[in-house]
Amino acid sequence: MTDKKTEKLPMCDREAARLLQIQMQTGNHRKAGDVFLTALFLGAIFVFAILFWILPDRAMSETENRSLAQAPKVTVERILDGKFTADIAEYMADQFPARDFFVNLKALSETALGRGGNNGILFGTGETLVTREDLPSIDNMKTNLSAIAAFSAHCESLGIPVTTAVAGRTADVLDHTLPGYYGSVYSDRLWATLSTEAEAVGVDLLNLRDPLRARAKAGEYVYYRTDHHWTTLGAYYGYAAIAEAMGDTAAPLSDFSRETVSESFYGTTWSTAGASWIDPDTMEFFRFEGDEAYVTSILDAGSERSFPGFYDTDYLLKKDKYSTFIGGNSALVTVTESGGEDRETLLLFKDSFAHAVVPFLARQYDLVIVDLRYYKQAPAALIDEYGVEAVLFLYNVDSLTASASQRLLMASLE
Amino acid sequence: MVFSSLEFLFLYFAAVLFLYFFTPHRFRNITLFLVSLIFYGWGEPRYVVLMFLTIAADYAFGLLVGKYRESSPRRAKTWLAVAVAVNLGILAYFKYFNFFIDTFTAVSGISVKAIEVALPVGISFYTFQALSYVIDVYRNDAPAQKDFIAFGTYVTLFPQLIAGPIVRYKDVDDQLRGRTHSIALFASGVRTFMAGMAKKVLLANAAGEIWSRLSSADELSVAAAWLGILMYTFQIYFDFSGYSDMAIGLGKMMGFSFRENFYYPYMASSVTDFWRRWHISLSTWFREYVYIPLGGNRCGRGRQMLNLLAVWAFTGLWHGASWNFVLWGLYYFVLLVIEKTFLLKLFEKLPKFISHIYTLAAVVFGWWLFVFDDFSAGLTYLATMFGGGKAIGFIDAAGMLELSSAAVLLVILAVASTKYPRDLFYKLWQKTDLMRTAATVLCVLGFTLCVAYLVNSSFNPFLYFRF
């Protein structure tokens, strides 16, 4: 520190002054260049500002598959507590002109920088998009497994057999698309923990990761590249393993005629990653004779509806094509054969991975399908209500760790 | 509202430019004053009242000090003391009250109820600016400002309101009375602003995202822990210097000339040198308004040490109401004293890279002190960097993934921290007119990329916002 009161400008200010002088020096194109830059800057700011106000607001982003923020309400109270300005920020980001272009540009730039992914999605080989989550919550998993164990014990005391099947995430099954050193390191750890914890509470776990991973390594198209779900083929292999575990004979692949229903399926990981240059996935239905005689009924209070077969084909025209299977996420759904003989009833606790498996299971069972993330009543009551004769838990490992949604199973027993 | 946001650029600033340049010259201060109040009230509208009271009080103090400066120095001094007490009192209440209470409770065991108060944005910055005004008037470095609007504009001027640079009143006194605007200056302002925005949005945010992920990871390898603290080192520099550049650029667009706030601090050859290059406006403030008034180095060695100690304890505390900031300030006090005593002389005899590496290591360690306000978390992280703590080996799969995906970014960050790109740029600029075009192309590209990152960003914090 200098003590001189009469200070000389520090180095940086002298330099800044020199550089400013260089910029202001007369050159041939000086004036034109400065006018041009000024015009560009003002143009960009005003054009986007005006476009933002005059372009109509979008309610949904099809590409990102979510609803977009709308113009915030103006009230004195909201302005005073700062809520209004916070909403403005979100509103602008969501309704910004050419939003999709900018989202895509960011993904491109991240790729160019060798970041290996964008927004938490890793870019695997073969245009595979993989959600990265190294160390998911083990606490949730423990809670869920104990709840499943307690409910299973209850069922078995009633003489109802229970099967618990867990499928892998894209990171578990398509691990060979990730860098070699990373590969299945965290996947293996998670599954080792899963099997230890399941054993600790006495849940006999059917591992669907290993068989599907083997199929994937052999080059079969069992998981989507742009979505976090398995393909219909993957779901079939999942079904085959489940049927075997339940002591049934799985219908052979040759029973089905494979129908390609979309070649332009862009899933959730594609939406998050913003990587529009990646090719879409193909979606299939595995049709079989008489599959139109089934009825899928959604029983959620206030939005009851039903449709023939297993597919709500309206979704094929939208972005969210996976919701074609039994009409997407609902709290309570039944699938029955209309006018068919009296069949065994299977109570299925599930997440969306099970949706693509439903057509296979429905050939043998009448299904009562419960999603505990949305279903808020006592699940045990369903056993009597529907005369349940078998129970299947079918989850992706992600659902077991993401939240403790199975806790409700315990509550209903008390 | 931060400059690196869509609502600032396309809502607020678009309106400000329109209003400002359509206002006749002599009313431009009014326009600036009003829009600056809106800027200030954007996040915390209630504190506009506090801001207004601060301005009114300091306006009055300035007039009183100015009035008695010649006729009655004793009265001038009294009013100066009142001004200092009021300004620091407000700062102490809003920023440090709960900190004092917590510390008192911890030491005495007597529990005192904390108050519920949100920190007014930028209070540390504008309080220092207001103080600089009254002191400058007292010292006869500037005349008292009779024009309330001009004074209000000085305190609230939105480019530097919430995060500096801390403008000393005497530096802008004449600019408040009249400024010249030109296309050349405006274009230069656009270039400075764009450079700052790119630093903030493209570099600081990328580095910060990696740091936030690594610092909160449940397990960490040694290499990843080092990558993490390096990323924070880059984040805080690009964040803050980018913000200062944006402020300077915005100022230029409206005819102001603010002084530089950063001068490639990571190229410093000693810690002493680092502090001549880092947050220059703050160290200048402390030197001018604390160190020198206390006697500086003119009252003997012992007194100088005491003065330095006071300055660095306050510098630390200025950064936040938490003991780790005080420790961080004292840490620099110790290093600076060591350097003054013998280290700088020793460095003159050694190759330059040694002092450079020492400085970087000292600064990175300093950021470790700075970033953890939870001591035990900080110690665990430090241990992890040396194989203890949460460390799971030298490098693991997650660490490899972080390192390989950050490799290019790391090179860019390192190069961008040096002076070389700028020097090269201006060398070429003087040789060929093409560089003016190149600068424009860079601005357009940078702007487009920044907007892309802002539109699709979940991570856009501003570190100095809370000071």
Contacts between the chains, C-beta under 8 A, distances in Angstrom:
chain1	res1	chain2	res2	distance
A	1	B	283	8.0
A	1	B	287	5.3
A	1	B	291	6.1
A	1	B	296	7.3
A	1	B	297	7.8
A	1	B	308	8.0
A	2	B	287	7.9
A	3	B	292	6.1
A	3	B	296	4.2
A	3	B	297	5.6
A	3	B	298	6.4
A	5	B	292	7.1
A	9	B	259	7.9
A	10	B	260	7.7
A	10	B	263	7.5
A	10	B	276	6.9
A	10	B	280	6.6
A	11	B	263	6.3
A	11	B	276	7.9
A	12	B	260	4.0
A	12	B	262	7.5
A	12	B	263	3.5
A	12	B	277	7.3
A	12	B	280	6.6
A	13	B	259	5.2
A	13	B	260	5.3
A	15	B	260	7.8
A	15	B	263	7.7
A	16	B	259	7.9
A	16	B	260	5.0
A	19	B	422	7.9
A	19	B	426	5.9
A	20	B	188	5.9
A	22	B	426	5.8
A	22	B	429	6.1
A	22	B	430	6.2
A	23	B	184	7.1
A	23	B	187	7.7
A	23	B	188	4.9
A	23	B	191	7.4
A	23	B	429	7.7
A	24	B	184	4.9
A	24	B	185	7.5
A	24	B	188	7.1
A	27	B	433	4.9
A	27	B	436	6.9
A	28	B	433	5.5
A	29	B	433	4.8
A	29	B	436	5.9
A	29	B	437	7.4
A	30	B	184	7.3
A	30	B	433	7.8
A	30	B	436	6.9
A	31	B	183	7.4
A	31	B	184	7.7
A	33	B	187	7.4
A	33	B	433	7.7
A	33	B	436	4.0
A	33	B	437	6.5
A	33	B	440	6.5
A	34	B	183	5.0
A	34	B	184	5.1
A	34	B	186	7.6
A	34	B	187	3.8
A	34	B	188	8.0
A	34	B	436	7.9
A	35	B	183	5.8
A	35	B	187	7.8
A	36	B	440	6.3
A	37	B	187	4.6
A	37	B	190	5.7
A	37	B	191	7.4
A	37	B	439	7.5
A	37	B	440	4.8
A	37	B	443	6.4
A	38	B	183	5.6
A	38	B	186	5.3
A	38	B	187	5.2
A	38	B	190	6.6
A	40	B	440	6.9
A	40	B	443	7.4
A	40	B	444	6.3
A	41	B	190	4.7
A	41	B	443	7.4
A	41	B	447	7.9
A	42	B	17	6.9
A	44	B	447	6.4
A	45	B	9	6.1
A	45	B	10	6.2
A	45	B	13	6.7
A	45	B	14	4.8
A	45	B	17	7.1
A	46	B	14	5.8
A	46	B	18	7.9
A	48	B	10	5.1
A	48	B	451	7.9
A	49	B	10	4.5
A	49	B	11	6.7
A	49	B	14	4.2
A	52	B	10	6.0
A	79	B	45	6.0
A	80	B	45	5.2
A	80	B	46	6.3
A	82	B	43	5.5
A	82	B	44	6.0
A	82	B	45	6.7
A	85	B	1	7.1
A	85	B	7	7.7
A	85	B	42	5.1
A	85	B	43	6.1
A	88	B	7	5.4
A	88	B	11	7.2
A	89	B	5	6.4
A	89	B	6	7.2
A	89	B	7	5.3
A	92	B	6	4.4
A	92	B	7	5.1
A	92	B	10	6.9
A	92	B	11	6.9
A	93	B	6	5.9
A	93	B	454	7.1
A	93	B	455	5.7
A	93	B	457	7.8
A	96	B	6	6.2
A	96	B	451	7.8
A	96	B	455	5.1
A	99	B	455	5.7
A	102	B	451	5.9
A	102	B	452	4.1
A	102	B	455	4.2
A	102	B	456	6.4
A	103	B	452	7.3
A	103	B	455	6.3
A	103	B	456	4.5
A	105	B	448	7.0
A	105	B	449	7.0
A	105	B	452	4.1
A	106	B	449	7.8
A	106	B	452	4.3
A	106	B	453	5.5
A	106	B	455	7.5
A	106	B	456	4.7
A	106	B	457	8.0
A	107	B	456	7.9
A	109	B	449	5.9
A	109	B	452	6.9
A	109	B	453	7.8
A	113	B	408	5.1
A	113	B	409	6.0
A	113	B	412	7.8
A	114	B	404	7.8
A	114	B	405	6.6
A	114	B	407	6.5
A	114	B	408	4.5
A	115	B	405	5.0
A	115	B	406	7.7
A	115	B	408	7.9
A	115	B	409	7.2
A	116	B	401	7.2
A	116	B	404	6.9
A	116	B	405	4.1
A	117	B	405	7.0
A	119	B	456	7.3
A	119	B	458	7.4
A	134	B	398	5.2
A	135	B	217	7.9
A	135	B	218	5.5
A	135	B	219	7.1
A	179	B	400	7.5
A	179	B	401	6.7
A	179	B	404	7.1
A	181	B	397	5.6
A	181	B	400	4.8
A	181	B	401	7.8
A	182	B	397	4.6
A	182	B	398	7.6
A	182	B	400	6.6
A	182	B	401	5.1
A	183	B	397	7.6
A	185	B	396	7.6
A	185	B	397	4.0
A	186	B	397	6.9
A	186	B	398	7.3
A	274	B	456	6.1
